[in-house]
Amino acid sequence: MDAPDIICEGLVRIFAVADIEVQALQGLDLQIGRGELVALVGASGSGKSTLLSILSALDAPTAGKATVAGRDLTALTARQRVDYRREIVGFVWQQTARNLLPYLTAAENVHLARAIGGDRRHPDRARDLLELTGVADVADRRPAELSGGQQQRVAIAVALANDPRVLLADEPTGDLDEHASAEVLATFEAVNRELGTTALIVTHDPAVSDHVQRTVQIRDGRTSTEVLRWTHTDDEGREHAMAEEFVVLDRVGRMQLPTEYMSRLSLSDRVRLELNPDHVGVWPGDSRPPTATPPTATPPTDTPPTDEPPADPPPSRRSLRAARSEGDLDD
C-alpha cells in the first residue's frame, strides 16, 4: 500500500498577538491517502486555513510534524520550500488576483506557470489542461473577460501546470453562486479521476461534501469528525450513494463530541465513561451508568494494611471519569 500523501501528527500552531498567544492548531492529526479527494470543512477561526498554509510551505508549525509526498515540511530550507511549491503542490486561492495575471490570457497564464517550473516543452499541455477543466473555449480571453467560475477553472489548470502530486485549494467556491460552484467542484472531481491527483479542498461550505470521497470536520484546531462516501451496488445492479459519519479519535485518545450530542445529553465539565466489551458509554457527570455500583462506605475490618492495590472491577462494569474541556474527552 502506498504511503499517505499528507500526514499531520500532533500539529500545533501558535500565533503571538501583542502579549496574547492564539493557538490556531491544537495537536491536529490528519492523513490523506494517495489519490484521495478530501474536503476539510470548518467555521471561520477553526484552523483550516492555517493548516493549508503549513501544507503549502508558506508557514511552519510551532510543534508537531507535517509530511507531504514524503517531504518533511519542518526540515525544508528556504530554497527547498521554493522547489516544493513549484514541483510538489499546486495551489488554488479564493481570490482571482492571486491565481491569474490580469494582462495574460487563460492559455498564457498556464504557459507561464509551466515556464516558471522549468518546463518549456510540450506546448500542447496548456490546451490539454484547459480542456480538462472545461475552459478551452475561452483560452484566448483575459481574466476580466471570464465569469467567476471560469476564472477558478482556469486557476485549477494553472495549479496543475507542473503536474503536482498534491492540489490544495482554499475556499475555491467562496465567491461563486451555486451553479458556478457546482461546475468548479465537478472540475476537481474530473482532475482527481483523470490524473489521480491528491486534492484537499478547504471550505466552510458543507455542500462541498457531496463532491468528495471524504469530508473531515475541523473544530478548535483539531479534526473532530469524518464522513466517508462510497457507492454500493445492490443485488439488482443498481448503484446507491452511501455515507457514514465517524468521530475522530486522535493518537492520545481524545475526541470531540458533536455539539448537538453534548446539548441534548447536558454534557459539560465532567462526564462518566463505562467500558463495555464492544462500546464505551458516556453519561453526564451528575448521573450514573445503569450498570455502575453506587459508592458505599467501606466498613472497618481487622485485616492488616497492605501495599497491594485493589483489584480492578471487570472491564464490562468499569466506570471511569473523564475531565472534558470544550467537548474533548481525554483517555
KEVEX-448511 format. One record per residue (C-alpha): z, y, x; residue number from 1. Coordinates in steps of 0.05 Angstrom, whole numbers, plus 32768, in hexadecimal, padded with zeros to 4 digits. Layout:
N
{z: Z; y: Y; x: X; torkol: NUM}
...
This chain:
331
{z: 8000; y: 8000; x: 8000; torkol: 1}
{z: 7FEE; y: 8045; x: 801A; torkol: 2}
{z: 8027; y: 8074; x: 802B; torkol: 3}
{z: 8032; y: 80AD; x: 7FFA; torkol: 4}
{z: 800A; y: 80EC; x: 8009; torkol: 5}
{z: 8046; y: 8119; x: 7FF9; torkol: 6}
{z: 808E; y: 8107; x: 8009; torkol: 7}
{z: 80C9; y: 8137; x: 7FFF; torkol: 8}
{z: 810F; y: 811F; x: 8012; torkol: 9}
{z: 814D; y: 8149; x: 8005; torkol: 10}
{z: 8124; y: 8189; x: 8006; torkol: 11}
{z: 814E; y: 81C9; x: 8008; torkol: 12}
{z: 8136; y: 8211; x: 800A; torkol: 13}
{z: 8167; y: 824A; x: 800C; torkol: 14}
{z: 8152; y: 8293; x: 8008; torkol: 15}
{z: 8180; y: 82CB; x: 8020; torkol: 16}
{z: 817D; y: 830A; x: 7FF4; torkol: 17}
{z: 81AA; y: 8340; x: 8011; torkol: 18}
{z: 81ED; y: 831C; x: 8015; torkol: 19}
{z: 81DB; y: 82E9; x: 7FE1; torkol: 20}
{z: 81BE; y: 82A4; x: 7FED; torkol: 21}
{z: 818F; y: 8287; x: 7FB8; torkol: 22}
{z: 8184; y: 823C; x: 7FBB; torkol: 23}
{z: 813D; y: 8231; x: 7FA0; torkol: 24}
{z: 813B; y: 81E7; x: 7FB1; torkol: 25}
{z: 817A; y: 81BD; x: 7FAE; torkol: 26}
{z: 816C; y: 817A; x: 7FCF; torkol: 27}
{z: 8129; y: 816B; x: 7FAD; torkol: 28}
{z: 810B; y: 8125; x: 7FB4; torkol: 29}
{z: 80C2; y: 8118; x: 7FA2; torkol: 30}
{z: 808B; y: 80E6; x: 7FB3; torkol: 31}
{z: 8041; y: 80EC; x: 7F9F; torkol: 32}
{z: 8014; y: 80B1; x: 7FAF; torkol: 33}
{z: 7FCF; y: 80B1; x: 7FCD; torkol: 34}
{z: 7F9C; y: 80C7; x: 7F99; torkol: 35}
{z: 7FD0; y: 80DA; x: 7F63; torkol: 36}
{z: 7FC6; y: 8115; x: 7F34; torkol: 37}
{z: 800B; y: 8132; x: 7F26; torkol: 38}
{z: 8025; y: 816E; x: 7F00; torkol: 39}
{z: 8066; y: 8190; x: 7F16; torkol: 40}
{z: 8082; y: 81B4; x: 7ED9; torkol: 41}
{z: 80BC; y: 81E4; x: 7ED6; torkol: 42}
{z: 80D4; y: 8227; x: 7EBD; torkol: 43}
{z: 80D2; y: 8266; x: 7EE7; torkol: 44}
{z: 8105; y: 8263; x: 7F1E; torkol: 45}
{z: 8109; y: 8217; x: 7F1E; torkol: 46}
{z: 80EF; y: 8212; x: 7F66; torkol: 47}
{z: 80A9; y: 81F7; x: 7F59; torkol: 48}
{z: 8083; y: 822F; x: 7F7C; torkol: 49}
{z: 80B4; y: 822B; x: 7FB7; torkol: 50}
{z: 80A3; y: 81E2; x: 7FBE; torkol: 51}
{z: 8059; y: 81F0; x: 7FBD; torkol: 52}
{z: 8060; y: 8225; x: 7FF3; torkol: 53}
{z: 8083; y: 81F1; x: 801F; torkol: 54}
{z: 804E; y: 81BC; x: 8011; torkol: 55}
{z: 8017; y: 81EE; x: 8023; torkol: 56}
{z: 803B; y: 81FF; x: 8065; torkol: 57}
{z: 8043; y: 8248; x: 8050; torkol: 58}
{z: 808F; y: 8240; x: 8052; torkol: 59}
{z: 80C1; y: 8211; x: 8073; torkol: 60}
{z: 80FD; y: 81ED; x: 8053; torkol: 61}
{z: 8144; y: 81FF; x: 8066; torkol: 62}
{z: 8155; y: 81B5; x: 8068; torkol: 63}
{z: 8137; y: 8173; x: 8057; torkol: 64}
{z: 80F3; y: 8155; x: 8066; torkol: 65}
{z: 80AD; y: 8160; x: 804B; torkol: 66}
{z: 8072; y: 8135; x: 8060; torkol: 67}
{z: 802A; y: 813D; x: 8048; torkol: 68}
{z: 7FF3; y: 810C; x: 805D; torkol: 69}
{z: 8021; y: 80F3; x: 8095; torkol: 70}
{z: 802E; y: 813A; x: 80B1; torkol: 71}
{z: 8077; y: 814D; x: 80B7; torkol: 72}
{z: 8075; y: 8195; x: 809F; torkol: 73}
{z: 80B7; y: 81A6; x: 80BF; torkol: 74}
{z: 809C; y: 8197; x: 8104; torkol: 75}
{z: 8059; y: 81BC; x: 8103; torkol: 76}
{z: 804B; y: 81F4; x: 8134; torkol: 77}
{z: 802B; y: 8235; x: 811C; torkol: 78}
{z: 7FE7; y: 821D; x: 8133; torkol: 79}
{z: 7FF0; y: 81D9; x: 8113; torkol: 80}
{z: 8002; y: 81FB; x: 80D1; torkol: 81}
{z: 7FBF; y: 8220; x: 80D3; torkol: 82}
{z: 7F9A; y: 81DF; x: 80E0; torkol: 83}
{z: 7FC2; y: 81BC; x: 80A9; torkol: 84}
{z: 7FAD; y: 81F0; x: 8076; torkol: 85}
{z: 7F64; y: 81EB; x: 808B; torkol: 86}
{z: 7F5E; y: 81A0; x: 808F; torkol: 87}
{z: 7F94; y: 817D; x: 8066; torkol: 88}
{z: 7FA1; y: 81A7; x: 8027; torkol: 89}
{z: 7F78; y: 81D1; x: 7FF8; torkol: 90}
{z: 7F99; y: 8206; x: 7FCE; torkol: 91}
{z: 7F8A; y: 8226; x: 7F8A; torkol: 92}
{z: 7FB2; y: 8264; x: 7F79; torkol: 93}
{z: 7FBC; y: 8282; x: 7F33; torkol: 94}
{z: 7F9C; y: 82C5; x: 7F47; torkol: 95}
{z: 7F51; y: 82C7; x: 7F52; torkol: 96}
{z: 7F59; y: 82FB; x: 7F89; torkol: 97}
{z: 7F7E; y: 82C8; x: 7FB4; torkol: 98}
{z: 7F49; y: 8292; x: 7FA9; torkol: 99}
{z: 7F05; y: 82B6; x: 7FAE; torkol: 100}
{z: 7EE7; y: 82F0; x: 7FD4; torkol: 101}
{z: 7ECB; y: 8321; x: 7FA0; torkol: 102}
{z: 7E8D; y: 8335; x: 7FC7; torkol: 103}
{z: 7E74; y: 82ED; x: 7FD1; torkol: 104}
{z: 7E53; y: 82C0; x: 7F9E; torkol: 105}
{z: 7E72; y: 827F; x: 7F88; torkol: 106}
{z: 7E46; y: 8257; x: 7FB8; torkol: 107}
{z: 7E54; y: 8287; x: 7FF1; torkol: 108}
{z: 7E9F; y: 8281; x: 7FE7; torkol: 109}
{z: 7E99; y: 8235; x: 7FEE; torkol: 110}
{z: 7E6B; y: 823B; x: 802B; torkol: 111}
{z: 7E9B; y: 826C; x: 804C; torkol: 112}
{z: 7ED6; y: 823C; x: 8043; torkol: 113}
{z: 7EAF; y: 8204; x: 8063; torkol: 114}
{z: 7E9B; y: 8231; x: 809E; torkol: 115}
{z: 7EE3; y: 8247; x: 80A9; torkol: 116}
{z: 7EF6; y: 81FE; x: 80AB; torkol: 117}
{z: 7EC2; y: 81F3; x: 80E2; torkol: 118}
{z: 7E8F; y: 81CC; x: 80B9; torkol: 119}
{z: 7E4B; y: 81EF; x: 80B4; torkol: 120}
{z: 7E25; y: 81AF; x: 80A8; torkol: 121}
{z: 7E12; y: 8191; x: 8064; torkol: 122}
{z: 7DFC; y: 81D2; x: 8043; torkol: 123}
{z: 7DF5; y: 81AE; x: 8000; torkol: 124}
{z: 7E40; y: 819F; x: 7FFF; torkol: 125}
{z: 7E4F; y: 81E2; x: 7FDD; torkol: 126}
{z: 7E1E; y: 81D3; x: 7FA6; torkol: 127}
{z: 7E3B; y: 818D; x: 7F9D; torkol: 128}
{z: 7E81; y: 81A9; x: 7F95; torkol: 129}
{z: 7E6B; y: 81DE; x: 7F64; torkol: 130}
{z: 7E49; y: 81A7; x: 7F3B; torkol: 131}
{z: 7E88; y: 817C; x: 7F3D; torkol: 132}
{z: 7EB2; y: 81B6; x: 7F24; torkol: 133}
{z: 7E7F; y: 81C8; x: 7EEE; torkol: 134}
{z: 7E69; y: 820C; x: 7F07; torkol: 135}
{z: 7E28; y: 81FE; x: 7F2C; torkol: 136}
{z: 7E03; y: 8229; x: 7EF8; torkol: 137}
{z: 7E2A; y: 8267; x: 7F10; torkol: 138}
{z: 7E24; y: 825A; x: 7F5B; torkol: 139}
{z: 7E00; y: 829D; x: 7F66; torkol: 140}
{z: 7E32; y: 82C8; x: 7F40; torkol: 141}
{z: 7E6C; y: 82EF; x: 7F5D; torkol: 142}
{z: 7EB4; y: 82E5; x: 7F43; torkol: 143}
{z: 7EB1; y: 8324; x: 7F18; torkol: 144}
{z: 7E76; y: 8305; x: 7EF3; torkol: 145}
{z: 7E9C; y: 82C6; x: 7EE2; torkol: 146}
{z: 7ECE; y: 82B5; x: 7EAC; torkol: 147}
{z: 7F15; y: 82A5; x: 7EBF; torkol: 148}
{z: 7F0A; y: 825B; x: 7EB6; torkol: 149}
{z: 7ECA; y: 825D; x: 7EE0; torkol: 150}
{z: 7EEF; y: 8282; x: 7F17; torkol: 151}
{z: 7F25; y: 824D; x: 7F1B; torkol: 152}
{z: 7EF1; y: 8214; x: 7F1C; torkol: 153}
{z: 7ECD; y: 8237; x: 7F56; torkol: 154}
{z: 7F12; y: 823E; x: 7F77; torkol: 155}
{z: 7F1B; y: 81F3; x: 7F72; torkol: 156}
{z: 7ED7; y: 81EA; x: 7F94; torkol: 157}
{z: 7EED; y: 8219; x: 7FCC; torkol: 158}
{z: 7F2F; y: 81F3; x: 7FD4; torkol: 159}
{z: 7F06; y: 81B3; x: 7FDC; torkol: 160}
{z: 7ED5; y: 81D0; x: 800E; torkol: 161}
{z: 7EF2; y: 81AC; x: 804A; torkol: 162}
{z: 7F01; y: 816B; x: 8026; torkol: 163}
{z: 7F4D; y: 8171; x: 8027; torkol: 164}
{z: 7F7A; y: 8135; x: 801D; torkol: 165}
{z: 7FA7; y: 815A; x: 7FED; torkol: 166}
{z: 7F98; y: 8191; x: 7FBA; torkol: 167}
{z: 7FD0; y: 81C0; x: 7FA6; torkol: 168}
{z: 7FCC; y: 81EF; x: 7F6A; torkol: 169}
{z: 7FFD; y: 8225; x: 7F56; torkol: 170}
{z: 7FF8; y: 8236; x: 7F0B; torkol: 171}
{z: 7FAC; y: 822F; x: 7F0B; torkol: 172}
{z: 7FA9; y: 8239; x: 7EBF; torkol: 173}
{z: 7FDE; y: 826F; x: 7EBA; torkol: 174}
{z: 7FAD; y: 82A7; x: 7EA9; torkol: 175}
{z: 7F7D; y: 827E; x: 7E7E; torkol: 176}
{z: 7F76; y: 8271; x: 7E33; torkol: 177}
{z: 7F7D; y: 822B; x: 7E17; torkol: 178}
{z: 7F32; y: 821A; x: 7E1B; torkol: 179}
{z: 7F29; y: 8232; x: 7E62; torkol: 180}
{z: 7F6A; y: 820F; x: 7E77; torkol: 181}
{z: 7F51; y: 81CD; x: 7E5C; torkol: 182}
{z: 7F10; y: 81D5; x: 7E84; torkol: 183}
{z: 7F35; y: 81E3; x: 7EC4; torkol: 184}
{z: 7F64; y: 81A8; x: 7EBA; torkol: 185}
{z: 7F29; y: 817B; x: 7EAB; torkol: 186}
{z: 7F0C; y: 8192; x: 7EEE; torkol: 187}
{z: 7F4B; y: 817B; x: 7F12; torkol: 188}
{z: 7F44; y: 8138; x: 7EF0; torkol: 189}
{z: 7EFB; y: 8133; x: 7F05; torkol: 190}
{z: 7F0B; y: 8144; x: 7F4D; torkol: 191}
{z: 7F44; y: 8111; x: 7F4F; torkol: 192}
{z: 7F18; y: 80DC; x: 7F30; torkol: 193}
{z: 7ED8; y: 80E8; x: 7F58; torkol: 194}
{z: 7EF5; y: 80FA; x: 7F9C; torkol: 195}
{z: 7F39; y: 80D7; x: 7F9A; torkol: 196}
{z: 7F5B; y: 8117; x: 7FB0; torkol: 197}
{z: 7FA6; y: 8119; x: 7FA7; torkol: 198}
{z: 7FB7; y: 8155; x: 7F7B; torkol: 199}
{z: 7FF8; y: 8178; x: 7F69; torkol: 200}
{z: 7FF5; y: 81AD; x: 7F33; torkol: 201}
{z: 8031; y: 81DB; x: 7F2B; torkol: 202}
{z: 8038; y: 81FB; x: 7EE7; torkol: 203}
{z: 8068; y: 8211; x: 7EB1; torkol: 204}
{z: 8037; y: 81FA; x: 7E7B; torkol: 205}
{z: 804A; y: 81B5; x: 7E5E; torkol: 206}
{z: 8003; y: 81AD; x: 7E43; torkol: 207}
{z: 7FED; y: 819D; x: 7E8A; torkol: 208}
{z: 8011; y: 815B; x: 7E82; torkol: 209}
{z: 7FDA; y: 813F; x: 7E56; torkol: 210}
{z: 7FA8; y: 8143; x: 7E90; torkol: 211}
{z: 7FCF; y: 8121; x: 7EC8; torkol: 212}
{z: 7FE8; y: 80DC; x: 7ED9; torkol: 213}
{z: 8030; y: 80F1; x: 7EE4; torkol: 214}
{z: 805A; y: 812D; x: 7ED2; torkol: 215}
{z: 8097; y: 8140; x: 7EFB; torkol: 216}
{z: 80C9; y: 8170; x: 7EDC; torkol: 217}
{z: 80EF; y: 819D; x: 7F0D; torkol: 218}
{z: 812F; y: 81C0; x: 7EF9; torkol: 219}
{z: 8160; y: 81E7; x: 7F24; torkol: 220}
{z: 813C; y: 81D5; x: 7F64; torkol: 221}
{z: 813B; y: 8189; x: 7F58; torkol: 222}
{z: 810D; y: 8158; x: 7F36; torkol: 223}
{z: 812D; y: 8145; x: 7EF3; torkol: 224}
{z: 80FC; y: 811B; x: 7ECA; torkol: 225}
{z: 80B9; y: 80F8; x: 7ED1; torkol: 226}
{z: 8085; y: 80E5; x: 7E9D; torkol: 227}
{z: 8056; y: 80AD; x: 7EAF; torkol: 228}
{z: 8014; y: 80A4; x: 7E8A; torkol: 229}
{z: 7FE5; y: 8069; x: 7E87; torkol: 230}
{z: 7FB1; y: 8049; x: 7E5A; torkol: 231}
{z: 7FC1; y: 8009; x: 7E35; torkol: 232}
{z: 7F8B; y: 7FDB; x: 7E1A; torkol: 233}
{z: 7FA0; y: 7FB2; x: 7DDE; torkol: 234}
{z: 7F88; y: 7F6C; x: 7DCB; torkol: 235}
{z: 7F4D; y: 7F89; x: 7DA5; torkol: 236}
{z: 7F34; y: 7FB1; x: 7DE1; torkol: 237}
{z: 7F4B; y: 7FF5; x: 7DC7; torkol: 238}
{z: 7F69; y: 8026; x: 7DF9; torkol: 239}
{z: 7FA9; y: 804C; x: 7DEB; torkol: 240}
{z: 7FC7; y: 8085; x: 7E14; torkol: 241}
{z: 800F; y: 8073; x: 7E26; torkol: 242}
{z: 8047; y: 809E; x: 7E43; torkol: 243}
{z: 8090; y: 8093; x: 7E55; torkol: 244}
{z: 80C4; y: 80C4; x: 7E6E; torkol: 245}
{z: 80F6; y: 80B3; x: 7EA5; torkol: 246}
{z: 8132; y: 80D8; x: 7EC2; torkol: 247}
{z: 812C; y: 80DE; x: 7F0D; torkol: 248}
{z: 8165; y: 80C1; x: 7F37; torkol: 249}
{z: 8167; y: 80DE; x: 7F7D; torkol: 250}
{z: 817B; y: 80BC; x: 7FBE; torkol: 251}
{z: 81C6; y: 80CA; x: 7FB6; torkol: 252}
{z: 81C9; y: 80B5; x: 7F6D; torkol: 253}
{z: 81C4; y: 80F9; x: 7F4B; torkol: 254}
{z: 819C; y: 8105; x: 7F0C; torkol: 255}
{z: 8192; y: 813E; x: 7EDB; torkol: 256}
{z: 819D; y: 812C; x: 7E92; torkol: 257}
{z: 816D; y: 814F; x: 7E61; torkol: 258}
{z: 818E; y: 818C; x: 7E44; torkol: 259}
{z: 8184; y: 8173; x: 7DFD; torkol: 260}
{z: 81AC; y: 8135; x: 7E0D; torkol: 261}
{z: 81E4; y: 815E; x: 7E2A; torkol: 262}
{z: 81E6; y: 818C; x: 7DEE; torkol: 263}
{z: 81E4; y: 8154; x: 7DBA; torkol: 264}
{z: 821B; y: 812B; x: 7DDB; torkol: 265}
{z: 8244; y: 8169; x: 7DF0; torkol: 266}
{z: 8242; y: 8155; x: 7E39; torkol: 267}
{z: 8261; y: 8188; x: 7E68; torkol: 268}
{z: 828E; y: 818E; x: 7EA4; torkol: 269}
{z: 82A2; y: 8145; x: 7EAA; torkol: 270}
{z: 8285; y: 8106; x: 7E8B; torkol: 271}
{z: 8299; y: 80BD; x: 7E8A; torkol: 272}
{z: 826B; y: 8085; x: 7EA3; torkol: 273}
{z: 826F; y: 803B; x: 7E92; torkol: 274}
{z: 824A; y: 8009; x: 7EBD; torkol: 275}
{z: 822C; y: 7FCF; x: 7E95; torkol: 276}
{z: 8202; y: 7F95; x: 7EAE; torkol: 277}
{z: 81C0; y: 7FB7; x: 7E99; torkol: 278}
{z: 81D0; y: 8000; x: 7E8E; torkol: 279}
{z: 8200; y: 803A; x: 7E99; torkol: 280}
{z: 8222; y: 805B; x: 7E5E; torkol: 281}
{z: 8233; y: 80A5; x: 7E5D; torkol: 282}
{z: 8269; y: 80C5; x: 7E32; torkol: 283}
{z: 8288; y: 810B; x: 7E2D; torkol: 284}
{z: 82C5; y: 8112; x: 7E58; torkol: 285}
{z: 82F4; y: 811A; x: 7E1C; torkol: 286}
{z: 82DF; y: 80D7; x: 7DFD; torkol: 287}
{z: 82E3; y: 8090; x: 7E16; torkol: 288}
{z: 82AE; y: 805A; x: 7E1B; torkol: 289}
{z: 82B7; y: 8026; x: 7DE3; torkol: 290}
{z: 82C5; y: 7FEE; x: 7E15; torkol: 291}
{z: 82F5; y: 8015; x: 7E41; torkol: 292}
{z: 833F; y: 8005; x: 7E3F; torkol: 293}
{z: 8369; y: 8043; x: 7E32; torkol: 294}
{z: 8398; y: 8055; x: 7E6B; torkol: 295}
{z: 83DF; y: 803A; x: 7E63; torkol: 296}
{z: 841E; y: 8045; x: 7E89; torkol: 297}
{z: 842D; y: 800E; x: 7EBC; torkol: 298}
{z: 8473; y: 7FF0; x: 7EB0; torkol: 299}
{z: 849F; y: 7FEA; x: 7EEE; torkol: 300}
{z: 84A0; y: 7FA5; x: 7F0E; torkol: 301}
{z: 84C7; y: 7F83; x: 7F44; torkol: 302}
{z: 8488; y: 7F73; x: 7F6B; torkol: 303}
{z: 848E; y: 7F8F; x: 7FB2; torkol: 304}
{z: 845D; y: 7FC6; x: 7FC5; torkol: 305}
{z: 841D; y: 7FB0; x: 7FE7; torkol: 306}
{z: 83E5; y: 7FD2; x: 800D; torkol: 307}
{z: 83B1; y: 7FA9; x: 7FE8; torkol: 308}
{z: 8385; y: 7FD4; x: 7FBA; torkol: 309}
{z: 8384; y: 7FBF; x: 7F70; torkol: 310}
{z: 834A; y: 7F93; x: 7F5C; torkol: 311}
{z: 830F; y: 7FB6; x: 7F3B; torkol: 312}
{z: 8302; y: 7FA7; x: 7EF1; torkol: 313}
{z: 82C4; y: 7F7F; x: 7EE0; torkol: 314}
{z: 8284; y: 7FA8; x: 7EE8; torkol: 315}
{z: 8275; y: 7FA3; x: 7E9E; torkol: 316}
{z: 82B5; y: 7FC7; x: 7E8D; torkol: 317}
{z: 82BB; y: 7FF8; x: 7EC7; torkol: 318}
{z: 82C4; y: 8040; x: 7EB0; torkol: 319}
{z: 82B4; y: 8078; x: 7EE0; torkol: 320}
{z: 82BC; y: 80C3; x: 7EDE; torkol: 321}
{z: 8286; y: 80F0; x: 7EFB; torkol: 322}
{z: 828B; y: 813A; x: 7F06; torkol: 323}
{z: 824E; y: 815E; x: 7EEC; torkol: 324}
{z: 8231; y: 81A0; x: 7F02; torkol: 325}
{z: 81F7; y: 81BE; x: 7EDC; torkol: 326}
{z: 81E2; y: 817B; x: 7EBF; torkol: 327}
{z: 81E7; y: 8152; x: 7EFF; torkol: 328}
{z: 8209; y: 810E; x: 7F02; torkol: 329}
{z: 8221; y: 80FB; x: 7F48; torkol: 330}
{z: 8227; y: 80B1; x: 7F56; torkol: 331}
